[in-house]
Amino acid sequence: MFLFGTHRSAAQRLRLHADRDLGAGNFFWHAWRVSRDRDRPLLFHPDVSSPSWAADEPKGVSLNDVRVAAIRYAHWYRGRGVRPGAHVGVHTRDGLLGLIHHIAITSLGAAAVHCNPKMAPATAAEYFLRTRTTVLVGDGDLLKGLADAWESDAPGRATPEVADIAVLAVTAPLPPRPMPGFPHRHAHDDLIMISHSSGTTGRPKAPVFHHGSFFAGKRERLWTFPSLRSDRLLTALPHSHSAGISYLSLALLLGIPTLVLDEASGEAVARAINLFRPTTVLAFPLTLAEIRTEEISPEAARHIHTWHGMGDASHERHIRPLIALGGRTEKGKELSGSRYLDGLGSSEMGMVLFKQVYTPETTRYARHIGVPANVVRKAAVLDDQGRELPDGQAGRLGVRTPSVTAGYLDEPNLTEESTVNGYFLTGDIMRRESDGTWYHLDRTPDVVSTVDGPVHSLPVEEVVLLATQALDTAVVAVDDPRSPGHSRPLAVVLFSDGTERDPARLLTTCNAALAREGLAPLGGLLVAADRSELPVGVTGKVLKRLLRERLRTALSRTGDPALAVSAPARKV
């Protein structure tokens, strides 16, 4: 916590913290009002479509620039009949434009419906219809994909009015006079955003976010988020995701210079670090895992004090190379190496729920995710009936927190299935130890049901990554040929260097390492030829559901040189 030397003074942050009207729907206007440097460049947005973007100094956009643009777009939306309660779609690769349109939409009292630009056109088209979107702005090619899908899959059905977001950036006029009722005065329960889940377990769900609850937990971050005048933020989060919107709103409130990166590959992030020299880097785990630290210049690396991964908890194999870079200050001492803030959460939670800080001195990993964040009123490990389990036992994670979504749009049954005994079920399998620390073991659909009992995939993946030094892996359930109705774990491993590897040797190495950790052995190991054999969804999560379908009979196959199968241990 810093009181002095910050972008926003202690008095400004206190004013924001104490303002009960401040929430997720009006954060920008509060940031603008409290600021005394409204013309200072604040958001930087390189054009990643330009071959020279990593060498060109990105132009900065100030609070006043954002204000004028948001008013222009709000005026255009109001001319299209957008009023409080309307659902307005945003479908663009441009993170800065997406944010400004989000501000314009919510400033009218409407809800922004965000969709990841990587989503398949047919899936995105269905999502916008399901969320009752009436007006939609987006990139021209994405809009064409939606139109083609609607014509094919929903002929004759009413579809949103659409407009090219790049054209609006040039043509949207300022209103001739101040707009009445603008910006909208929000109530705590006003719907301000619909931002889909990852879709890794099926059709993307549509959790809803409200003015008050989506801001819960952010007040304390007005004091705790790194915001010294030396701090600079780089975010490679999907800016259509609730996490992307959340951290950009925090950056605006705290006045932190921020580079908004539209390309989430590890290579692009390394180039952006060299260009912008941030002190904090935000991304989902896969992006951070892909970063080749040797591609970051020593001068740029020197500035980094924090890496922040969120969503799924991160693996030791991916954390250690990053925290070897940079430096940090702890208790007034300058220390070598940065910190990795590992945050576990989900789209529905509206906030990271568990936090664990890793540094070069950390010795305990093994899926350790620390303790619940302050925003969590209570967390518990539950059995299938919703009863709390004792320490040391694995079960479903249930949380009570004001930040949680109120549910899924127009799907009351799905909302009801996600709650039990007052807890919201996150879909995670966890274990709490007697010292109060928590371990992330699995996602609920990914537990492997073997003849000897459940095997949790994430601790196995942790060992596989360390034993093989692969770039990425996924452990999934496949049919056990010797025990019909049961499964065995199979690991798919992906390397980034193109070197040919012997899957049988890797399997032997992994199973020896798993035995040392007291974990169940793998039934097989497949070396992926490329990313298509270890596919990820739009938010960078491995699509285990798809892998299970592809590899269900893998242990019965013969003749695949990339696959090794181990015989199950015989009981005595």
C-alpha positions in Angstrom: 0.0 0.0 0.0 1.4 3.4 -1.1 0.2 6.6 0.3 2.5 9.0 -1.5 4.2 9.2 -4.9 1.2 7.6 -6.7 -0.5 8.7 -9.9 -3.6 9.5 -7.9 -3.0 11.2 -4.6 -4.1 9.7 -1.3 -6.8 12.4 -1.2 -8.1 11.5 -4.7 -8.1 7.8 -3.9 -9.9 8.4 -0.6 -12.5 10.5 -2.4 -13.1 7.6 -4.9 -13.1 5.0 -2.1 -15.7 6.8 -0.1 -18.0 7.6 -3.0 -20.9 5.1 -2.7 -22.2 6.1 -6.2 -19.0 4.9 -7.8 -19.5 1.6 -9.5 -18.8 -0.4 -12.7 -21.3 1.5 -14.8 -19.9 5.0 -14.1 -16.2 4.4 -13.2 -15.0 6.5 -16.1 -16.9 9.7 -15.1 -15.6 9.4 -11.5 -12.1 9.0 -12.8 -12.5 12.0 -15.1 -13.9 14.2 -12.3 -11.2 13.4 -9.7 -8.4 13.8 -12.2 -6.3 16.9 -12.4 -4.3 15.8 -15.4 -7.1 15.0 -17.9 -4.9 15.7 -20.9 -2.1 13.4 -19.9 -1.6 10.5 -22.3 -2.9 7.5 -20.3 -3.9 4.6 -22.7 -1.5 3.5 -25.4 -2.7 1.3 -28.2 -0.3 0.0 -30.9 -1.7 -1.1 -34.2 -0.6 -4.7 -34.2 -1.6 -5.1 -37.8 1.3 -2.8 -38.8 4.6 -4.7 -39.4 6.5 -2.0 -37.5 4.2 -1.7 -34.5 6.8 -2.9 -32.0 9.3 -0.2 -33.1 6.8 2.7 -33.4 6.0 4.8 -30.3 2.3 4.3 -29.7 0.2 7.4 -29.4 -1.3 8.0 -26.0 -5.0 8.7 -25.4 -6.0 11.0 -22.5 -9.1 11.0 -20.3 -10.3 14.0 -22.2 -9.8 12.1 -25.5 -11.8 9.2 -24.1 -14.5 11.5 -22.8 -15.1 13.2 -26.2 -15.1 9.8 -28.1 -17.6 8.3 -25.6 -19.9 11.2 -25.9 -19.8 10.9 -29.7 -20.6 7.2 -29.6 -23.3 7.7 -27.0 -25.0 10.3 -29.1 -24.9 7.9 -32.1 -26.4 5.0 -29.9 -29.1 7.2 -28.6 -30.0 8.1 -32.2 -30.5 4.3 -32.7 -33.0 4.1 -29.8 -30.6 2.8 -27.2 -32.1 3.6 -23.8 -31.5 2.3 -20.2 -31.9 -1.5 -20.1 -31.0 -2.0 -23.8 -28.5 -4.7 -24.8 -25.8 -3.4 -27.1 -23.2 -5.7 -28.7 -19.5 -5.0 -29.2 -17.5 -7.4 -31.4 -14.0 -6.0 -32.3 -10.4 -6.9 -32.1 -9.6 -3.2 -31.2 -9.3 -3.2 -27.4 -9.3 0.6 -27.1 -12.3 1.1 -29.2 -14.1 -1.7 -27.4 -13.4 0.0 -24.1 -14.6 3.4 -25.2 -17.8 1.9 -26.7 -18.3 0.0 -23.4 -18.1 3.4 -21.6 -20.5 5.0 -24.0 -23.1 2.2 -23.8 -23.0 2.0 -20.0 -23.2 5.8 -19.7 -26.6 5.5 -21.4 -27.7 3.0 -18.8 -27.6 0.2 -21.3 -25.7 -3.1 -21.0 -22.6 -3.8 -23.2 -22.7 -7.4 -24.6 -19.1 -8.3 -25.3 -18.0 -11.1 -27.6 -14.4 -12.4 -28.1 -13.4 -11.7 -31.8 -11.9 -15.2 -32.0 -15.2 -16.9 -31.4 -16.6 -18.9 -34.3 -19.0 -16.8 -36.3 -21.9 -19.2 -35.8 -21.3 -19.4 -32.1 -21.1 -15.6 -31.8 -24.2 -15.1 -33.9 -26.2 -17.4 -31.6 -24.8 -15.6 -28.6 -25.9 -12.1 -29.7 -29.4 -13.4 -30.5 -29.6 -15.2 -27.2 -28.6 -12.1 -25.3 -31.3 -10.0 -27.0 -28.8 -7.6 -28.6 -30.6 -4.8 -30.5 -27.7 -2.7 -31.8 -24.2 -4.1 -32.5 -20.9 -2.5 -33.5 -17.9 -4.4 -34.7 -15.2 -5.0 -37.2 -16.4 -5.3 -40.8 -15.3 -8.8 -41.4 -16.7 -10.0 -38.1 -20.0 -8.4 -38.8 -20.1 -10.2 -42.2 -19.4 -13.5 -40.5 -22.4 -12.8 -38.2 -24.6 -11.9 -41.1 -23.8 -15.0 -43.0 -24.4 -17.2 -39.9 -27.8 -15.5 -39.3 -28.8 -16.0 -42.9 -27.9 -19.6 -42.7 -29.0 -20.6 -39.2 -31.7 -18.1 -38.3 -33.4 -17.0 -41.6 -36.3 -14.6 -41.0 -35.4 -14.0 -37.4 -35.0 -10.4 -36.2 -31.3 -9.6 -35.9 -29.5 -6.6 -34.4 -28.9 -3.3 -36.3 -25.1 -3.4 -37.1 -22.5 -0.8 -37.8 -18.8 -0.9 -38.6 -16.9 0.3 -35.5 -14.0 1.7 -37.6 -16.4 3.8 -39.7 -18.1 5.1 -36.5 -14.7 6.2 -35.2 -14.5 8.7 -38.1 -18.1 9.6 -38.7 -19.9 9.7 -35.3 -20.6 13.4 -34.6 -20.7 15.2 -31.3 -24.3 16.1 -30.1 -25.2 19.7 -30.8 -26.1 20.2 -27.2 -25.6 18.3 -23.9 -27.6 15.1 -23.8 -30.3 15.0 -21.1 -29.8 12.4 -18.5 -26.2 11.7 -19.5 -24.3 10.1 -18.0 -26.9 7.8 -16.6 -27.3 7.6 -12.8 -26.9 4.0 -11.9 -28.6 1.9 -9.2 -26.7 -0.9 -7.5 -28.6 -3.6 -9.4 -28.4 -2.0 -12.9 -27.2 -4.5 -15.5 -24.1 -3.0 -17.1 -22.4 -5.9 -18.9 -22.8 -9.4 -20.3 -19.5 -11.1 -21.0 -19.5 -14.7 -22.0 -17.7 -17.5 -20.2 -14.8 -19.4 -21.9 -17.0 -22.1 -23.4 -14.5 -24.8 -22.6 -17.2 -27.1 -21.3 -19.8 -26.4 -24.1 -21.8 -23.5 -25.4 -20.5 -20.2 -23.9 -22.7 -19.1 -21.0 -23.9 -15.5 -20.6 -23.2 -14.4 -17.0 -24.6 -10.9 -16.1 -22.7 -8.2 -14.3 -24.2 -5.3 -12.3 -23.1 -1.8 -11.4 -22.6 -2.5 -7.7 -21.5 -6.2 -7.6 -19.0 -6.0 -10.5 -17.2 -3.2 -8.6 -17.1 -5.1 -5.3 -13.5 -5.7 -4.4 -12.2 -2.9 -6.6 -12.5 -0.3 -3.8 -9.7 -1.9 -1.8 -7.5 -2.0 -5.0 -7.6 1.7 -5.1 -5.1 1.4 -2.2 -3.4 -1.9 -3.0 -2.9 -2.0 -6.8 0.7 -0.9 -7.9 0.2 2.7 -8.8 3.4 4.6 -8.0 4.3 7.3 -10.6 7.0 4.9 -11.9 4.4 2.2 -12.6 3.3 1.3 -16.1 0.8 -1.4 -17.0 0.7 -3.8 -20.0 -2.5 -5.8 -20.4 -2.8 -8.6 -22.9 -6.0 -9.9 -21.5 -8.9 -10.3 -24.0 -10.4 -6.9 -23.8 -13.9 -8.3 -24.5 -13.6 -10.4 -21.3 -14.9 -9.2 -18.0 -11.3 -9.4 -16.6 -10.0 -7.1 -19.4 -12.7 -4.5 -18.8 -12.1 -4.8 -15.0 -8.4 -4.0 -15.1 -8.7 -1.2 -17.7 -11.3 0.5 -15.4 -8.9 0.2 -12.5 -6.1 1.7 -14.6 -8.2 4.7 -15.5 -9.3 5.2 -11.9 -5.7 5.1 -10.7 -4.3 7.0 -13.6 -1.7 4.3 -14.5 -0.2 4.6 -18.0 -1.4 1.4 -19.7 -0.6 -0.3 -23.0 -3.6 -2.1 -24.4 -2.3 -5.0 -26.5 -4.6 -6.6 -29.0 -2.3 -9.6 -29.7 -2.1 -12.2 -26.9 0.8 -14.4 -28.1 3.9 -14.7 -26.0 6.0 -13.2 -28.8 3.8 -10.1 -29.1 3.9 -9.6 -25.3 7.7 -9.8 -25.3 7.9 -7.2 -28.1 5.4 -5.0 -26.3 7.5 -5.2 -23.1 10.5 -4.0 -25.0 8.5 -1.2 -26.5 6.6 0.1 -23.4 8.8 -1.1 -20.5 6.0 -1.8 -18.1 6.4 -2.6 -14.4 3.3 -4.9 -14.4 2.2 -7.4 -17.0 -1.4 -8.8 -17.0 -2.5 -11.8 -19.1 -4.1 -15.2 -18.9 -1.8 -18.0 -18.1 -1.2 -19.4 -21.6 0.0 -16.0 -22.8 2.5 -15.7 -20.0 3.6 -19.4 -20.5 4.4 -18.6 -24.2 6.8 -15.7 -23.4 10.4 -16.5 -24.2 12.3 -14.6 -21.6 15.4 -14.3 -23.8 13.4 -12.2 -26.2 12.9 -9.5 -23.5 15.8 -7.0 -23.5 17.7 -6.6 -20.3 16.7 -2.9 -20.0 13.0 -3.7 -20.4 13.2 -6.7 -18.0 14.8 -4.5 -15.4 11.6 -2.5 -15.0 9.3 -5.5 -14.3 8.3 -6.1 -10.7 5.0 -8.0 -11.1 3.5 -10.6 -13.5 -0.2 -11.1 -13.0 -1.9 -14.3 -14.3 -5.6 -14.9 -13.7 -8.4 -17.3 -14.5 -6.9 -20.7 -14.1 -4.0 -21.0 -11.6 -0.6 -21.2 -13.3 2.0 -23.9 -13.3 5.4 -23.8 -11.7 7.1 -24.6 -15.1 5.7 -21.3 -16.5 6.2 -19.1 -13.5 9.9 -19.7 -12.7 11.4 -18.3 -15.9 9.4 -15.0 -15.5 10.2 -14.3 -11.9 13.9 -14.6 -12.6 13.6 -11.3 -14.5 13.3 -7.8 -12.9 13.3 -6.8 -9.3 11.0 -5.9 -6.5 10.9 -4.1 -3.2 9.8 -5.9 -0.1 9.8 -4.3 3.4 12.0 -1.5 2.1 14.6 -3.9 0.6 15.5 -4.1 -3.1 15.4 -7.7 -4.2 16.4 -9.5 -7.3 13.7 -11.1 -9.3 10.0 -10.2 -9.8 6.8 -11.5 -8.3 4.1 -13.6 -10.0 0.6 -12.9 -8.7 -1.3 -16.1 -9.4 -5.1 -15.4 -9.4 -7.7 -18.1 -9.5 -11.2 -17.0 -10.7 -13.7 -17.4 -13.4 -15.9 -15.3 -15.6 -18.8 -15.6 -13.2 -16.9 -14.4 -10.2 -16.3 -10.9 -11.4 -13.0 -10.9 -9.4 -10.0 -13.1 -8.7 -11.0 -15.1 -5.7 -7.7 -16.6 -4.6 -4.3 -15.1 -4.7 -0.9 -16.5 -4.3 2.4 -14.6 -4.7 5.4 -16.4 -6.1 9.0 -15.1 -6.0 12.3 -16.6 -6.7 12.5 -17.7 -3.1 9.3 -19.7 -3.3 9.7 -23.4 -2.7 6.1 -24.6 -2.5 4.1 -24.9 -5.7 2.1 -28.1 -6.4 -1.1 -26.1 -7.3 -1.0 -24.1 -4.1 -3.2 -21.1 -4.6 -2.9 -19.3 -1.3 -6.0 -18.0 0.6 -9.2 -16.4 -0.5 -9.1 -12.7 -1.4 -10.7 -10.1 0.9 -13.8 -9.9 -1.4 -14.7 -13.5 -0.5 -16.9 -13.6 2.5 -16.6 -17.4 2.8 -15.2 -20.2 0.8 -15.8 -23.9 1.4 -15.0 -27.3 0.0 -18.4 -29.1 -0.5 -19.6 -32.6 -1.3 -22.2 -33.4 -4.0 -25.0 -32.5 -1.6 -23.5 -29.1 -0.7 -22.2 -30.1 2.7 -18.9 -28.7 3.9 -16.1 -31.2 3.9 -13.3 -31.3 6.5 -9.7 -30.1 5.8 -7.7 -32.5 3.6 -10.6 -33.7 1.5 -11.2 -32.8 -2.1 -14.5 -31.4 -3.2 -16.4 -28.7 -5.1 -15.5 -25.1 -4.4 -18.3 -22.9 -3.2 -18.0 -19.2 -2.5 -20.0 -16.5 -1.0 -19.0 -13.1 -2.4 -20.7 -9.9 -3.4 -18.8 -9.9 -6.6 -20.4 -13.1 -8.0 -22.7 -12.9 -11.0 -26.4 -12.7 -10.3 -26.8 -15.6 -12.7 -27.0 -16.4 -16.4 -29.2 -14.4 -18.7 -32.6 -16.1 -19.3 -31.3 -19.4 -17.9 -32.8 -19.7 -14.5 -32.2 -23.5 -14.4 -28.5 -23.1 -15.1 -28.3 -20.4 -12.4 -30.1 -22.6 -9.9 -27.7 -25.5 -10.7 -24.8 -23.2 -9.9 -25.9 -22.5 -6.3 -26.2 -24.7 -3.3 -26.8 -23.8 0.4 -26.0 -20.2 -0.4 -22.8 -21.0 -2.2 -22.0 -20.3 -5.8 -20.3 -23.3 -7.4 -17.3 -22.2 -9.4 -16.8 -25.5 -11.2 -13.4 -26.1 -9.5 -12.3 -29.0 -7.4 -10.2 -27.8 -4.4 -8.6 -29.0 -1.2 -8.0 -27.0 1.9 -5.3 -27.9 4.4 -5.5 -27.4 8.2 -3.2 -24.4 8.0 -5.8 -22.6 5.9 -4.1 -22.8 2.5 -5.9 -24.1 -0.6 -4.9 -26.2 -3.6 -6.5 -26.2 -7.0 -7.0 -29.8 -8.2 -9.3 -29.7 -11.2 -12.3 -28.5 -13.0 -15.4 -30.5 -12.2 -15.8 -32.1 -15.7 -12.1 -33.0 -16.0 -11.7 -35.4 -13.1 -10.6 -38.8 -14.3 -12.8 -41.6 -12.9 -10.4 -44.6 -12.7 -11.0 -48.1 -11.3 -9.0 -47.0 -8.2 -10.8 -43.8 -7.6 -10.8 -40.2 -8.9 -7.6 -38.7 -10.3 -7.3 -35.0 -10.5 -5.7 -33.7 -13.6 -4.0 -30.5 -12.6 -1.5 -31.9 -10.0 -0.6 -34.5 -12.6 -0.1 -31.7 -15.3 2.2 -29.9 -12.8 4.5 -32.9 -12.6 4.3 -33.7 -16.3 5.4 -30.1 -17.2 8.3 -30.2 -14.8 9.4 -33.6 -15.9 9.3 -32.9 -19.6 9.8 -29.1 -19.7 7.1 -29.0 -22.4 5.5 -25.7 -23.3 2.0 -27.0 -22.5 0.2 -30.1 -21.5 -3.3 -31.4 -20.8 -4.2 -34.5 -18.9 -7.6 -36.0 -19.9 -9.7 -39.0 -19.2 -9.6 -41.8 -21.9 -11.3 -45.2 -21.9 -9.6 -47.9 -19.8 -9.5 -51.0 -22.1 -9.2 -53.3 -19.1 -12.0 -51.8 -17.0 -15.1 -50.9 -19.1 -16.9 -47.9 -17.6 -13.7 -46.5 -16.1 -11.0 -44.2 -17.4 -7.3 -43.7 -17.2 -5.3 -40.4 -17.5 -3.5 -39.6 -20.7 -1.2 -36.6 -21.1 -0.9 -34.6 -24.4 2.3 -32.6 -24.4 3.3 -29.8 -26.7 6.9 -28.6 -27.3 7.9 -25.4 -28.9 11.3 -26.2 -30.3 10.4 -28.7 -33.0 12.8 -31.3 -31.7 11.6 -34.9 -32.2 11.0 -36.8 -28.9 10.4 -40.4 -27.9 7.0 -40.6 -26.3 7.8 -43.9 -24.6 10.8 -42.3 -22.8 8.7 -39.3 -21.8 6.0 -41.5 -20.4 8.5 -43.5 -18.3 10.1 -40.2 -17.1 6.6 -38.8 -16.2 5.4 -41.9 -14.4 8.6 -42.1 -12.3 8.1 -38.5 -11.3 4.4 -39.0 -10.5 5.3 -42.0 -8.3 7.8 -39.9 -6.3 4.9 -37.4 -5.7 2.5 -40.2 -4.7 0.3 -39.5 -7.7 -1.5 -41.9 -10.1 0.5 -42.9 -13.2 -0.4 -42.0 -16.7 -2.0 -44.6 -18.9 -0.5 -43.0 -22.0 1.3 -40.0 -23.4 0.8 -38.3 -26.8 3.4 -35.8 -28.2 1.4 -33.2 -30.1 2.7 -32.2 -33.5 1.4 -28.7 -33.1 -1.2 -26.5 -31.3 -4.1 -28.1 -33.3 -3.5 -31.3 -31.3 -3.7 -29.4 -28.0 -6.4 -26.9 -29.0 -7.4 -23.9 -26.9 -10.5 -21.8 -26.8 -10.9 -18.1 -27.3 -9.6 -17.2 -23.9 -6.6 -19.5 -24.1 -7.9 -22.5 -22.1 -7.2 -26.0 -23.4 -10.3 -27.6 -24.7 -10.3 -30.8 -22.7 -13.8 -31.6 -23.7 -12.6 -31.8 -27.4 -9.5 -33.8 -26.4 -11.7 -36.4 -24.5 -13.8 -36.9 -27.6 -10.8 -37.2 -29.9 -8.7 -39.5 -27.7 -11.4 -41.6 -26.0 -10.1 -44.9 -27.5 -6.4 -43.9 -27.6 -5.2 -46.6 -25.2 -6.6 -49.2 -27.6 -4.8 -47.8 -30.7 -1.7 -49.2 -32.3 0.8 -47.9 -34.7 0.8 -44.2 -33.7 4.5 -43.2 -33.3 3.6 -40.1 -31.3 1.7 -42.2 -28.7 3.0 -44.3 -25.9 0.8 -46.5 -23.7 1.7 -48.0 -20.3 0.2 -51.2 -18.9 -1.8 -50.7 -15.8 -0.2 -51.8 -12.6 -1.6 -55.2 -11.4 -2.9 -55.3 -7.9 -1.5 -57.9 -5.5 
